[in-house]
Amino acid sequence: MEITRLHVGKRLSEVAIHNSTIYLAGQIAEDTTQDIVGQTREVLGHVDRLLMEAGSDKTCILSCQIYIADMKDFDGMNAVWDDWVASGHTPPRATVEAKLANPACLVEIVIIAAER
């Protein structure tokens, strides 16, 4: 059983790959001064970059979990998501309101994807 990890830190790895399945850690914005639109764009940029490093892309997403700090931001987050997600490749997804670890973070996205 081989597990490949990318961007390994003391607390977590950003990516784990096992049996051609890619698991991303929850992705958050680094620039937390942005509104929900800006944070969502930044987070999806992180997702794109990590999937590319792992040999995949957004057309191969198997599952997505989105955590937003306040459901009032649901429409703003969805507007960015709808522009980003690959037409015909929309993954199963859950979106929940959650108290995030950093109160300045408005959105956190967790992805599971297949390798290309």
Secondary structure, 3 states (H helix, E strand, C coil): CCCEEEEECCCCEEEEEECCEEEECCECCCCCCCCHHHHHHHHHHHHHHHHHHCCCCHHHEEEEEEEECCHHHHHHHHHHHHHHCCCCCCCCEEEEECCCCCCCCCEEEEEEEECC
